Amino acid sequence: MNFDFSDDQLAIRHAVEALCADFGADYWLQRDRDGRWPSEFCDAVARGGWFGVTMPREHGGAGLGISAAAMVMRTVGKLGSAAVSSVHLNLFGPQPVVVFGSEAQKRRMLPPLIDGSDRACFGVTEPNVGSDTTRVRTSARRAGDRYIVHGQKVWTSTAQQANKILLVARTTPIEACARPMDGVTLFYTGIDRSHVRISEIEKMARKAVDSNELFIDGLEIPVEDRIGEEGQGFRYLLHGLNPERILVAAAALGAAETALARATDYARERVVFGRPIGKNQAIQHPLAECWMRLQSAELMMWKAAALYDAGKPCGVEATAAKYLAAETSFETSLRAVRTHGGYGYAKEYHVERGLRESVLSLLAPVTQELALCYVAEQALGLPKSY
């Protein structure tokens, strides 16, 4: 068992670190204040070719695996969730097109995503559905060479900036299906704003990356924008669950590393009662625990990535990695605030922003509670509880 990174992985990390160095904490603090889309950062990621890290070489990508993408997201994650969320959808969101799209669709859809000229968002979650994607109510009715779509989506990130959407809709009512997962279809298409009203949701963090409600009224989608077979969209989504959880875990670990570094630096420098506070075990021990949690979660994340790239089952490991990384990110971010004391409440020290942003990985793309349910069922053989 080899725990060393390969030369290629190290090269990826160094290259992305060099890119990220131009976008320090003050840049993201300003984006947190003004809510402006981090276009300079996204453009730099596109110029570096990182949107294409897992995309096929024949369409302009690097053709690398999830371990390579995890290294990218692990490094970008050090900047915080705004940086991660601004590039995540372009970097990995179109994976169903890569796996299930036709060659003609790949030639048409992938190069603009890789070079950044297209920006994608993901329309799956609905207000009254939550995590049960089989119950989506957005409908797509076939009319000749087009589908006519009506419905509503919520928590659709980057829709204000996007010109494309990966959209989940029902083409067959659930009542007419043998199984709830049947009758769901996946589309990758343009956003016609004359038929899609986009309303931004105010939220506790990540102000620079919008989250939205979408109201879809008569959106026409050409048949050639349907990905794969009609009614098989849920199966296509399942294919992407494990890599998404691995990449979310990687990003959360990057954020945890930054929080721990800020806390330990402050603990060394802050002098109270004539001694650095890092000399006190009440400060040392919690930070040491954060370090150990970070190392443990990281091992599970890389294990899950290696299993995925080897074509082996990795659902339990990917879900466990996401759970452990999210807990580690939140607990370490909270400890960074507490280590700073009153200054931890001040924006200029950057740790309060990290704490607010760390909450997101507890909730998405799967809640911690559902992650535990999945592991209990799949790893322990306990009855399904949902």
N, C-alpha and C positions, 0 to 999 in steps of 0.2 A: 504494500500500500504506500503510495507516494503522495506526500502532502505538499510537495513543492509545486509552484506554478511553472507552467511551460514557458519557453522563450516567447511564444506567440502571445500568451496571456499577459506576460510582463510588458511586452511591447504595446499591447492594447491599453493597459493601465497607464503606462507612461505617456502615451499619446493623448489619452483623454484627460489625464491630469494637467498636461500642458495647455490643453484647450480650456479647461475649467479655471485655470489660474488667472485668466483675464476677467473672470466673473466672481469676484470675492464677496464676502459677507455684506459689505456696504451696498453692492449692486442689488442683492436680493432684499435687503432691508428697504431700499428705495422702491423696489417693485411691490413690496408688501404694503408700502404706504400709498403709492399712487395707483396701483392696480394695472399698470401698463403691461401689455403683453411683452415677454422677454424676447423680442424679435432678433436682437443681436445674438443672443445665445443660440436660438434655434438655427439661425443662419450659419453660425460657426459649426454646429453639429452637422448640418447638411454639407457644408464645404469639406468637412473631414470625412465624409462618406459613412458616418456612423448610423444613419437611418437604414442603410442597406446591409448591416452586419449579418443578419440571418437570411437575407434575400438571395435568390439564385444568381450565380455569377453571370449567366447568359442574359440577365435582365439588368445588369449594372450593379448587383450587390456583391458582398464578399463571400457569401455561401458558407458562413461559419455556423457553429452550433449555439445552443443555449448557454453553454459555459462561457463563450465569448461575449454573448449579449449580457450575461450576468456580470461579467467584469466591467462592461461599459456602465451598466446601471448601478453597480456597486460604487463606482467612482463618481458618477453624476450624483448619486444619492448623498454624497458628502455636502453638496450645495443646498440640499433641502428638497421638500416635496414639490415646490413650484418648478424647480428645474427639471425634476423627474417627470412631472405631469405634462410639461410643455413639449416633451419629446417622446413620451412613452407610446402614444397611439401611432405615430408614424413609424417608430422603431419596431413595434411588434404587433400592433392592432390589426394590420392587414394579413396576418399569418393565414387565416382561412383562404384568402385568395391564393397564396403561395401553395397551399396543400391541396385545395379542392377546385381552384379555378382552372379554366381551360387555358391552353397555350395562348390563344388569342387574347383572353382576358389578362393574362400575366404581362404580355407585351404591351397592352394598352394601359394597364392600371399601375404596374409596379414602378417603372422608371420615374414618373412624376412624384411618387412618394419618396423614392430614394434621393432624388435631387432637391426635395423640399418644395417644389412648385405646387404640389397638391398637399393639403393638410386634411387629415381624416379625423372624424369623431365616431363614437360608438353608441348607437341607439338601441339599447336592450332593456334597461330597467324601466318599469312603469309604476305609477303612483300606488296602485292597489295590488301589486304583484310581489314586490320585494325580490327575494332570492329564488322564488319559484318561477323560473323562466318559461316553463311549460304552460303557464296560465296567462301569457301575454294576450292582450286584447286588440292591439293594433292589427288591423286587417289589411290584406293585400288581395284585391280581386282581379283575376285575369280578364283582360278585355283586348282580344286580338293579340297584337305584338307588344302589349304593355300591361303593367299592373297598376291599379289605382289604389292608393294607400290612404287610410284614415286611422287616426289614433293619437296617442299621447305617450311621450317618453319623459323621463326625469333623471336628473344627475348625469346628463350628457355633457361631459367635459369637453372644452375647446370648441364647442359649436359656434361660438361667436367668430372664431378665426377660421373654421373649417369650410372647405368648399365641397368636401365629400363626406359621406356617412356610410358606415357599415351598419345596416339596419336589419333588425329582427322583426318579423311580422307573421301573422297566421294567414295561410292560404286555404286552410281547411278548418272549419269550426271544431273546437275540441270535442264537442258532443258527437261529431261524425267520425272521430278517430278511434282506432282500436286501443291506442295507448296515448296518454297525455303528451308524450314527447313527439308524437307524429303531427304532421300538418304545419310545422313551423318552418319558415323559409328565410334564407339569408340573402341580402342584397348588398352590393357595393355600388353606390350611385351618387350623382350630384345632388346638392341641396338647392332646390328651387325655392327661394325665399318668398315667392308669391303664393306658395302652398305650404310653407313651413314657418310658423311663427315661433321665434326663439326668445325666451324670457330668462334673464339671468337670475340665479339664486344667490342671495347674500349669505356668506358663510363665515366660519370662525377663523379660517386661515387660507393660505394659497390664493390670495386676492388676485394675483396677476394671471392666474389660470382659471378661466370662467367655468362654472357649472351651471347647467341650464335645464329648464323645462321646454320641451318641444311639443307644439300642437300642430299635427299634420292633418291637412284637409285637402284631399284630392291630389296628392303628389303622384305624378305619373313616372313610373320606372320602366325603362325598356327591358324586354325579356333578356337581352344580352347582358344586363347588369345583375342578373340572378346568379348567385354563386352555387354551383353544383345543381343537384336535383331539387325540384319542388318538394317541399314537405320534409326534407332531411336536414334542415338548418340546425336543429337542436343537437344532432349528432356532430355536426361540424364545430359547434361551439364547445362541446365537451372535449374535442381534440386539443383545444387551446387552453384549457383550464390549468393544467400542470405547468406549462412554461410560463403562463402569466403569474402564477403563484410564486414560482422561482424568482422571476424578475422583480416582483414586488418585495419579496424577502431581501433580495440583493440591495435594492434601493434603501430599504429600512435599515439595513446594517450599515450602509454608508452614513446615513443620518445619525445613527447611534455612535459611530466612531467619532464624528465631529462633535457631538454633545459631550462625549467622554473626554476628548482632547481639550475642549474649552473648560470643562470642570477641573481637570487635573492641572492645567496651566494656571488657572485662578488659584487653586489650592496651594500651589508652590509660591505664588507671588503675594498673596494676601496675608498681611501680618496683623495679628490681633493679640493683645496681651504679650507683645514682645516675641512672638514666634509665628511662623507660617501656619496657617490653619491646616495645611496638609500633613502636619506633624501629629495631629490629633486623630485618634483611632475612630472617633465618631464621623470624621470625614473620610479617612483612609478605607475603612472596611466597606462602606456602601459602594465606593468607587471600585474597589477590588472585586466586589460581587458583580458590578456592571461589566467589568472586563471579562470575567469568567462567563457570564451569560452571552456576551457578544461572541466569544470564541466558540461556545457550544452551538449557538444558532448558526454561525458561519459554517461550521463543519457539516451540519445537516443541509444547508443550502447547496454547498458544493457537491455533496453526495447526491442530492436530488438532480442537480444539473448533469452530473456525470452519468447517472442512470438514464436520464432522458436522451442524452446524446448517444448512448449505447443502444438505444431502442428497447430498453427494459422497463417494466412497470415501475412507476415512481409516484403514484398518486398519494400514498401515505406520506412519503418523504417530502414531496412538494408542499403538501398541506401542513405538515409539521414544521417545515422550514418557515413558511409564511407566519404561522402562529408564533413560533419562538422569536422570529425576527421582529414582529410587531410588538410583542411584549417587551423585548429588549430595548427597542427604540423608545417606547413610551417611558419605561422605568428609568432608562438612562437620561432621557431628556428632562424628566421630572427631577432626578437627582442633580442634574447640572444647574437647574434653577435653585434648588435648595442649597447647593454648595456655594453659589454666589450670594446667598442671603437676600437682602433687600435689593441689591443690584441685579439679581436674577429677574426682578420684575421690570427692569428698565430695558427698553428696546435696544439701546446702543450696545448691550452685551450679547445680543443675538440669541440667548438661550430661551427666552420666553417665546420667541417665534418658533424655535425648534420644538418646544413642548406643544404648542398649538398644532403644528403640522404633524406631529407624531400620532395624533389621535386618528388620523385618516386610515393608517394601515391596520388599526384595530377593527375597522368597519368594512373595508373594501380590499380586494374584490369579493371576499367572503368574510363574514363576521367570525370573531374568535369562537363564538358558541357553536356555529355550524362546523367550523374546523374541528372542534373537539368531538362533535357528533360523528363526523366522517371517520376520524381516527378510531373512535370507539367501535364503530361498525366494521371498518376494514382491517384494522390491526388487531383488535381484540375479539372480533366475532360476536359482538353484542348486537341485540336486535336494533333495527333501524327505528329511530325515534321521531322521524318527521316525514 
